Amino acid sequence: MKNASTWIDRHARYLFPLPAVLAILVLIVAPVVTNFVLSLYDYFVGGRAYFVGLENYQRGLTDPRVWNGVRNTFYFTFTAVPLQLLLGIGIAVLFNRDFPGKGIARTIILLPMVATPVAIALIWALMFNPSLGVLNYFLETLGLSRSLWVAQGSLAIPSLVLVDTWQWSPMIALILLAAMQGVPTEHYEAARIDGANAWQSFWHITIPGIRSAIVVALILRAVDALKTFDIIYVITEGGPGTASETLNVLAFKTGFQFFHAGYAATLLIFLMFLVLGIAVLLNAIRRRT
């Protein structure tokens, strides 16, 4: 026992991180390597696998549907994330002040974030229904014309952005609220003495004080939005046609509807490098803030 204890003490720096390293290898590295190997084969589920090298990658780079998926992925992400950031800042500013019922209001505003995404998507799909949906009822109540929502190609992604924004703006607000509460109140008092108004205090004190938190929130939401699958697939399945078909949804259809596992693995490799590139870029921006 003494020898074992001595051996553990000498190698503690390797033994303590070992469970985490093994978890990373099993849960992250192994699936990525397996997916990359699969992408080198022409493999339909239930059939034989034929090694084709980089042919799947060549096909993907020349496939108009893949480029449509990339375009829709960027359209969805870079429409939703800035909108969520603006709303998140507004919500955080609101809850950084004291008002009656603040605790209850904060709990209510956080409910969309903790709800099940698929359940949320099913409810919004019913609300978007052109004939029976409650959203068109509200439009008619306001004297506006009815909308096709996700049934119209040009409105499909904006409608999905609406759902994603409703669900995830509270998360950004929560991150920024924590950062705002760390800004010293003395700064605001000094600005007030110097004659600064509320907007000047917000722009010259609040924003610089939470800049790092803003970048962190952008990284988290951008990476997550690039990978969004559940609400898109449940509400539109990438339709109408391919109007809302992101790269993630296309990969799913290719693998689980058309059973072309090799090509689906290639599309997921494309998605992985797309997400990785955006994450590296945003991290570089974060280091400069």
C-alpha positions as CSV (number, residue, x, y, z in Angstrom):
1,M,0.0,0.0,0.0
2,K,2.8,2.4,0.9
3,N,4.5,1.7,-2.5
4,A,1.2,2.3,-4.3
5,S,0.6,5.5,-2.4
6,T,4.1,6.7,-3.2
7,W,3.7,5.9,-6.9
8,I,0.4,7.8,-7.0
9,D,2.0,10.8,-5.3
10,R,4.8,10.8,-7.9
11,H,2.5,10.6,-10.9
12,A,-0.5,12.7,-9.6
13,R,0.0,15.3,-12.3
14,Y,-0.7,12.6,-14.9
15,L,-3.4,10.6,-13.0
16,F,-5.7,13.5,-12.0
17,P,-6.2,14.8,-15.5
18,L,-6.5,11.3,-16.9
19,P,-10.3,10.9,-16.6
20,A,-10.9,14.2,-18.4
21,V,-8.4,13.2,-21.1
22,L,-10.1,9.8,-21.6
23,A,-13.6,11.5,-21.7
24,I,-12.3,13.9,-24.4
25,L,-10.8,11.1,-26.4
26,V,-14.0,9.0,-26.2
27,L,-16.6,11.7,-26.7
28,I,-14.8,14.1,-29.0
29,V,-11.7,12.8,-30.7
30,A,-13.0,9.3,-31.6
31,P,-16.2,10.5,-33.2
32,V,-14.4,13.2,-35.2
33,V,-11.8,10.7,-36.5
34,T,-14.5,8.1,-37.3
35,N,-16.5,10.7,-39.2
36,F,-13.4,11.7,-41.2
37,V,-12.6,8.1,-42.1
38,L,-16.3,7.6,-43.1
39,S,-16.1,10.7,-45.3
40,L,-13.4,8.9,-47.5
41,Y,-15.9,6.2,-48.5
42,D,-18.8,5.9,-50.8
43,Y,-21.1,4.2,-48.3
44,F,-24.9,3.8,-48.4
45,V,-26.4,2.4,-45.2
46,G,-26.9,-1.3,-45.6
47,G,-24.5,-1.6,-48.6
48,R,-20.8,-2.0,-49.1
49,A,-18.4,0.8,-48.5
50,Y,-16.0,1.7,-51.3
51,F,-12.9,3.9,-50.7
52,V,-13.1,7.0,-52.9
53,G,-10.6,9.2,-51.2
54,L,-11.4,12.9,-51.6
55,E,-14.2,12.4,-54.1
56,N,-16.9,13.3,-51.6
57,Y,-15.1,16.5,-50.8
58,Q,-14.8,17.4,-54.5
59,R,-18.5,16.7,-55.0
60,G,-19.4,18.8,-51.9
61,L,-17.4,21.8,-53.2
62,T,-19.2,21.8,-56.5
63,D,-22.7,20.9,-55.2
64,P,-25.1,23.9,-55.5
65,R,-27.2,22.5,-52.7
66,V,-24.2,22.5,-50.3
67,W,-23.5,26.2,-51.1
68,N,-27.2,26.9,-50.6
69,G,-26.9,25.3,-47.2
70,V,-23.8,27.3,-46.3
71,R,-25.6,30.5,-47.4
72,N,-28.6,29.7,-45.4
73,T,-26.5,28.8,-42.4
74,F,-24.7,32.2,-42.5
75,Y,-28.0,34.0,-43.2
76,F,-29.7,32.5,-40.2
77,T,-26.7,33.0,-37.9
78,F,-25.7,36.5,-38.8
79,T,-29.3,37.7,-38.7
80,A,-30.2,36.0,-35.4
81,V,-27.1,36.7,-33.3
82,P,-26.9,40.5,-33.8
83,L,-30.6,40.8,-33.1
84,Q,-30.3,38.7,-29.9
85,L,-27.3,40.8,-28.8
86,L,-29.3,44.1,-29.1
87,L,-32.3,42.6,-27.3
88,G,-30.0,41.0,-24.7
89,I,-28.4,44.4,-24.0
90,G,-31.8,46.0,-23.7
91,I,-33.1,43.4,-21.3
92,A,-29.9,43.5,-19.2
93,V,-30.1,47.3,-18.9
94,L,-33.8,46.9,-17.8
95,F,-33.1,44.3,-15.1
96,N,-30.0,46.1,-13.9
97,R,-32.4,48.6,-12.3
98,D,-34.7,48.1,-9.4
99,F,-38.5,48.0,-10.0
100,P,-41.5,46.3,-8.4
101,G,-41.8,42.6,-9.4
102,K,-38.2,42.4,-10.7
103,G,-37.6,38.9,-9.4
104,I,-40.9,37.5,-11.0
105,A,-40.2,39.3,-14.3
106,R,-36.7,38.0,-14.4
107,T,-37.9,34.4,-13.9
108,I,-40.5,34.8,-16.6
109,I,-38.1,36.2,-19.1
110,L,-35.7,33.3,-18.6
111,L,-38.4,30.6,-19.2
112,P,-37.8,30.3,-23.0
113,M,-34.1,29.5,-22.4
114,V,-34.8,26.5,-20.2
115,A,-37.7,25.0,-22.3
116,T,-37.2,22.0,-24.5
117,P,-36.2,23.2,-28.0
118,V,-38.3,20.6,-29.8
119,A,-41.4,21.4,-27.7
120,I,-40.8,25.1,-28.5
121,A,-40.5,24.3,-32.2
122,L,-43.8,22.4,-32.2
123,I,-45.7,25.2,-30.5
124,W,-44.2,27.8,-32.9
125,A,-45.1,25.6,-35.9
126,L,-48.7,25.7,-34.8
127,M,-48.5,29.5,-34.3
128,F,-47.0,29.9,-37.8
129,N,-49.8,27.9,-39.5
130,P,-51.2,30.2,-42.2
131,S,-54.8,29.1,-41.7
132,L,-55.1,28.4,-38.0
133,G,-52.1,30.0,-36.4
134,V,-52.5,32.6,-33.7
135,L,-49.9,34.9,-35.3
136,N,-52.2,35.6,-38.3
137,Y,-55.0,36.3,-35.9
138,F,-52.9,39.0,-34.2
139,L,-52.1,40.5,-37.5
140,E,-55.7,40.7,-38.5
141,T,-56.6,42.2,-35.1
142,L,-54.1,45.0,-35.9
143,G,-55.6,45.5,-39.3
144,L,-52.7,43.9,-41.2
145,S,-52.8,41.2,-43.9
146,R,-52.2,37.6,-43.1
147,S,-48.7,36.1,-43.7
148,L,-47.6,32.7,-44.9
149,W,-44.7,32.7,-42.4
150,V,-42.6,29.6,-42.9
151,A,-44.7,28.5,-45.9
152,Q,-43.2,31.3,-47.9
153,G,-39.6,30.9,-49.0
154,S,-38.5,34.5,-48.4
155,L,-40.0,34.5,-44.9
156,A,-38.9,31.0,-43.8
157,I,-35.5,32.0,-42.3
158,P,-36.7,35.3,-40.8
159,S,-39.5,33.4,-39.1
160,L,-37.0,30.9,-37.7
161,V,-34.8,33.8,-36.6
162,L,-37.8,35.0,-34.6
163,V,-38.1,31.7,-32.8
164,D,-34.4,31.5,-32.1
165,T,-34.3,35.1,-30.9
166,W,-37.3,34.6,-28.5
167,Q,-35.5,31.5,-27.0
168,W,-31.9,32.7,-26.7
169,S,-32.0,36.5,-26.1
170,P,-32.5,35.8,-22.4
171,M,-29.2,33.9,-22.2
172,I,-27.3,36.9,-23.6
173,A,-29.2,39.1,-21.2
174,L,-28.2,36.9,-18.3
175,I,-24.5,37.0,-19.3
176,L,-24.5,40.8,-19.8
177,L,-26.5,41.5,-16.6
178,A,-23.8,39.7,-14.6
179,A,-21.2,41.8,-16.3
180,M,-23.1,45.0,-15.7
181,Q,-23.4,44.3,-12.0
182,G,-19.6,44.2,-11.9
183,V,-19.2,47.7,-13.2
184,P,-18.4,50.0,-10.2
185,T,-21.2,52.4,-9.3
186,E,-18.6,55.1,-8.6
187,H,-18.1,55.5,-12.3
188,Y,-21.7,56.4,-12.8
189,E,-21.7,58.7,-9.9
190,A,-18.6,60.5,-11.2
191,A,-20.2,60.8,-14.7
192,R,-23.4,62.2,-13.2
193,I,-21.5,64.8,-11.3
194,D,-19.7,65.8,-14.5
195,G,-23.1,66.3,-16.2
196,A,-23.3,63.2,-18.3
197,N,-26.8,62.0,-19.3
198,A,-28.0,58.4,-19.3
199,W,-27.0,57.7,-22.9
200,Q,-23.5,59.1,-22.4
201,S,-23.1,57.0,-19.2
202,F,-24.3,53.9,-21.1
203,W,-22.1,54.4,-24.1
204,H,-18.9,55.5,-22.3
205,I,-19.1,53.4,-19.1
206,T,-21.5,50.5,-19.5
207,I,-20.4,49.3,-22.9
208,P,-16.6,49.5,-22.2
209,G,-17.3,47.7,-18.9
210,I,-19.1,44.8,-20.4
211,R,-17.1,44.6,-23.7
212,S,-15.5,41.3,-22.8
213,A,-18.8,39.8,-21.8
214,I,-20.4,40.9,-25.1
215,V,-17.7,39.1,-27.0
216,V,-18.1,35.9,-24.9
217,A,-21.8,36.0,-25.5
218,L,-21.3,36.5,-29.2
219,I,-19.0,33.5,-29.4
220,L,-21.4,31.2,-27.5
221,R,-24.4,32.2,-29.5
222,A,-22.6,32.3,-32.9
223,V,-21.2,28.8,-32.5
224,D,-24.5,27.5,-31.3
225,A,-26.5,29.2,-34.0
226,L,-24.2,27.8,-36.7
227,K,-25.1,24.3,-35.5
228,T,-28.9,25.0,-35.0
229,F,-30.9,21.9,-36.1
230,D,-33.9,21.2,-33.9
231,I,-36.1,24.2,-34.4
232,I,-35.3,24.4,-38.2
233,Y,-36.0,20.7,-38.8
234,V,-39.1,20.5,-36.7
235,I,-40.7,23.7,-38.1
236,T,-39.7,23.6,-41.8
237,E,-37.5,20.5,-42.4
238,G,-35.5,22.9,-44.5
239,G,-38.4,24.0,-46.7
240,P,-40.2,25.2,-48.5
241,G,-38.0,23.5,-51.0
242,T,-34.5,24.3,-49.8
243,A,-35.3,27.9,-48.6
244,S,-34.3,27.2,-45.0
245,E,-32.1,24.2,-45.5
246,T,-28.9,24.8,-43.5
247,L,-25.8,22.7,-43.9
248,N,-26.7,20.9,-40.7
249,V,-30.2,20.0,-42.0
250,L,-28.8,18.9,-45.3
251,A,-26.3,16.6,-43.6
252,F,-29.1,15.1,-41.6
253,K,-31.3,14.5,-44.7
254,T,-28.3,13.0,-46.6
255,G,-27.5,10.6,-43.9
256,F,-30.9,9.6,-42.4
257,Q,-33.3,10.1,-45.3
258,F,-31.1,9.3,-48.4
259,F,-28.8,7.0,-46.3
260,H,-25.7,8.2,-48.0
261,A,-23.6,8.1,-44.9
262,G,-20.2,8.8,-46.5
263,Y,-21.4,12.0,-48.2
264,A,-23.2,13.1,-45.0
265,A,-20.0,12.6,-43.0
266,T,-18.3,14.9,-45.5
267,L,-20.9,17.6,-45.0
268,L,-20.4,17.4,-41.3
269,I,-16.7,17.9,-41.8
270,F,-17.5,21.0,-43.8
271,L,-19.8,22.2,-40.9
272,M,-17.1,21.4,-38.3
273,F,-14.5,23.6,-40.1
274,L,-17.1,26.3,-40.6
275,V,-17.9,26.5,-36.9
276,L,-14.2,26.1,-36.0
277,G,-13.2,29.0,-38.3
278,I,-15.9,31.3,-36.8
279,A,-14.9,30.4,-33.3
280,V,-11.2,31.0,-33.9
281,L,-12.0,34.4,-35.5
282,L,-14.2,35.5,-32.6
283,N,-11.7,34.3,-30.1
284,A,-9.0,36.4,-31.8
285,I,-11.3,39.4,-31.5
286,R,-11.9,38.6,-27.8
287,R,-8.2,38.6,-27.1
288,R,-7.9,42.1,-28.5
289,T,-10.7,43.5,-26.3
